[in-house]
Amino acid sequence: MLRLLPEWCLAKEIATTLELSGDQGMIVSAVGILLCAILGYLLGSLNSAIIISHALLRRDIRAHGSKNAGTTNMLRTYGTKYAVLTLVLDMLKGALAALIGYLIFHMGGAPVAGFFCVFGHMFPIYYQFKGGKGVATTAMVALMLDPWVFLVMLGVFVVITAGTRFVSLASVMCALLYPLLLHAFIPGGWTVLMGLLTTAFVVFMHRENIKRLLAGKESKISFSKKKKTETPSSGGEE
């Protein structure tokens, strides 16, 4: 989606206006990338599940259910309404981070800001570095970088979730596909590198889910409209 925007970025505008080149131009580029990383991380650290559970429910989602600050735990613990709100906000911050990165350093900055937004979601500086697993935020970053990457991942996620009811399995499979899809649709080492880093951290955050999947003890998502309670869950997906 970002490719539909005008090819303008702050770093290039500064370099052109000040007629910078050589080492000075490289410094501007380096500062631009660093700014993308910092702003992406700070934005990602605004964890929707934690904010919603505190502001609307006067509770901390990390103390209930699977104790994960993500959409699935919000669904199991507080119900569909709060889960949908969490999902939308987590995706919006991913989109905003990618857009900010694009405006600062074009398509070189978007994947950097996107990755650090996901990283901030996982390890938020505002919440003792205890956040969610970054799946929804990654999905929106993918959409902003290339709609086809997002659509393929969405299709895989829906099929696996519907067929197995394991959100964690679907999330991990999509994460593994992410850098491959980026390489297929957006040739370029920088974007793929950010994709590989995202995959590594998403899989790492699902390490306990993977252990339970292998042991046959992972919780399945329920598609029924049964009212959610705050009972502990052995799950822990996004």
C-alpha positions in Angstrom: 0.0 0.0 0.0 2.9 2.3 0.7 4.0 2.0 -2.9 0.8 3.9 -3.9 2.1 7.0 -2.0 4.3 9.7 -3.6 8.0 9.0 -3.5 8.9 11.6 -0.9 10.8 11.2 2.3 12.3 13.5 4.9 15.9 12.2 4.7 16.1 12.8 1.0 14.4 16.2 1.3 17.0 17.3 3.9 19.9 16.1 1.9 18.6 17.8 -1.3 17.8 21.1 0.4 21.2 21.3 2.2 23.0 19.9 -0.8 24.6 17.2 1.2 26.5 14.3 -0.3 29.2 11.8 0.5 29.8 11.3 4.3 27.2 14.0 5.2 24.6 12.3 3.1 25.4 9.0 4.8 25.0 10.6 8.2 21.6 11.9 7.3 20.6 8.4 6.1 21.9 6.8 9.3 20.0 9.3 11.5 16.9 8.7 9.4 17.1 4.9 9.9 17.8 5.4 13.6 14.8 7.6 13.9 12.6 5.0 12.2 13.7 2.4 14.7 13.2 4.6 17.7 9.7 5.9 16.7 8.7 2.4 15.6 9.7 1.0 19.0 8.0 3.7 21.1 4.8 3.3 19.1 4.9 -0.4 19.3 5.4 -0.2 23.1 1.8 1.2 23.4 0.3 -2.2 24.1 -3.4 -2.2 23.2 -4.4 -5.2 25.4 -2.8 -3.6 28.5 -4.2 -0.2 27.8 -7.7 -1.5 27.2 -7.7 -3.8 30.2 -6.5 -1.0 32.5 -8.6 1.8 31.1 -11.9 0.0 30.5 -11.8 -2.9 32.9 -9.5 -1.7 35.6 -7.5 -4.9 35.4 -4.3 -6.1 33.9 -4.7 -8.7 31.1 -1.2 -10.1 32.1 -2.7 -11.3 35.4 -5.5 -13.3 33.7 -5.9 -16.2 31.4 -2.7 -17.1 29.6 -1.2 -13.9 30.9 -0.3 -12.8 27.4 -1.0 -9.2 26.4 -2.6 -10.1 23.1 -5.8 -10.5 21.1 -6.5 -14.2 21.8 -6.1 -13.8 25.6 -8.4 -10.8 25.5 -11.0 -12.9 23.6 -10.8 -15.8 26.1 -10.7 -13.6 29.1 -13.0 -10.6 28.4 -14.8 -11.5 25.2 -15.2 -10.6 21.5 -15.8 -6.8 21.9 -12.5 -6.2 23.7 -10.6 -8.7 21.6 -11.7 -6.9 18.4 -10.8 -3.5 19.8 -7.4 -4.9 20.8 -6.8 -6.4 17.3 -7.8 -3.1 15.5 -5.5 -1.0 17.6 -2.6 -3.4 17.4 -2.9 -3.4 13.6 -3.3 0.4 13.4 -0.1 1.0 15.2 1.7 -1.4 12.8 0.3 0.6 9.9 1.2 3.9 11.4 4.8 2.7 12.2 5.3 1.6 8.6 3.9 4.9 7.3 6.2 6.9 9.6 9.2 4.9 8.4 8.2 5.5 4.8 7.9 9.3 5.3 11.3 9.4 7.0 13.3 7.1 4.7 10.9 5.8 2.0 10.9 2.0 1.5 14.1 1.7 3.3 12.6 3.1 6.5 9.2 1.3 6.4 10.4 -2.2 7.2 12.7 -0.9 9.9 10.0 1.0 11.7 7.6 -1.9 11.2 10.0 -4.4 12.7 10.8 -2.2 15.7 7.1 -1.6 16.2 6.6 -5.4 16.5 9.6 -5.6 18.8 8.1 -2.8 21.0 4.8 -4.7 21.1 6.7 -7.7 22.4 9.0 -5.8 24.8 7.2 -2.5 25.7 9.4 0.0 27.5 6.2 1.4 29.2 5.2 -2.0 30.7 8.3 -3.6 32.2 9.1 -5.1 28.7 6.3 -7.6 29.1 4.0 -7.4 26.1 2.3 -9.6 23.4 3.5 -11.7 20.6 3.3 -9.3 17.7 1.2 -11.3 15.2 -1.5 -8.7 14.5 1.0 -5.9 14.3 3.2 -7.9 11.9 0.2 -8.6 9.7 -0.5 -4.9 9.3 3.1 -4.1 8.6 3.0 -6.8 5.9 -0.1 -5.2 4.4 1.6 -1.8 4.3 4.7 -3.2 2.6 2.8 -5.3 0.0 -0.9 -6.3 0.0 -0.1 -9.7 -1.6 2.2 -10.6 1.2 -0.6 -9.9 3.7 -3.3 -11.7 1.6 -1.3 -14.9 1.4 -0.5 -14.8 5.1 -4.2 -14.1 5.9 -5.3 -17.1 3.8 -2.8 -19.4 5.5 -3.9 -18.1 8.9 -7.6 -18.6 8.2 -7.2 -22.1 6.8 -4.9 -23.4 9.6 -7.0 -21.7 12.4 -10.3 -23.0 10.9 -8.9 -26.5 10.3 -7.0 -27.0 13.6 -8.4 -24.2 15.9 -4.8 -23.6 17.0 -4.1 -19.9 16.7 -0.6 -20.4 17.8 0.1 -22.9 15.0 -1.4 -20.5 12.4 0.7 -17.6 13.8 4.0 -19.5 13.7 3.4 -20.8 10.2 2.6 -17.3 8.9 5.7 -16.0 10.6 7.8 -18.6 8.9 6.3 -17.7 5.5 6.8 -13.9 6.1 10.4 -13.4 4.9 9.9 -15.8 2.0 6.9 -13.8 0.8 8.8 -10.6 1.2 11.6 -12.0 -0.9 9.1 -13.1 -3.6 7.1 -9.8 -3.8 9.7 -7.2 -2.6 13.1 -8.1 -3.8 15.8 -6.5 -1.7 18.0 -7.6 1.2 17.0 -4.9 3.6 13.3 -5.7 3.7 13.9 -9.4 3.8 16.4 -8.9 6.7 13.7 -7.1 8.7 11.3 -9.9 7.9 13.8 -12.6 9.1 14.2 -10.7 12.4 10.5 -10.4 12.8 10.1 -14.2 12.2 12.8 -15.0 14.7 11.2 -13.0 17.4 7.6 -14.1 16.7 8.7 -17.7 16.8 10.7 -17.1 20.0 7.6 -15.5 21.6 5.6 -18.6 20.7 8.2 -21.0 22.2 5.9 -22.2 25.0 3.1 -22.7 22.5 5.3 -24.8 20.3 6.3 -27.0 23.2 2.6 -27.5 24.1 1.7 -28.2 20.4 4.4 -30.9 20.3 3.1 -32.3 23.6 -0.5 -32.2 22.5 -1.4 -29.9 25.3 -2.1 -26.6 23.5 -5.5 -24.9 23.9 -7.8 -24.5 21.0 -9.7 -21.4 20.2 -13.5 -21.5 20.6 -15.7 -20.1 17.9 -18.8 -20.3 20.0 -20.6 -17.2 21.5 -20.3 -18.6 25.0 -19.5 -15.8 27.5 -15.8 -15.6 28.4 -14.6 -16.0 31.9 -11.4 -15.1 33.6 -10.3 -18.7 34.2 -6.6 -19.5 33.7 -5.8 -21.0 30.3 -2.9 -23.1 29.3 -2.9 -21.2 26.0 -0.7 -18.2 25.3 -1.2 -17.3 21.7 -1.3 -13.8 20.4 
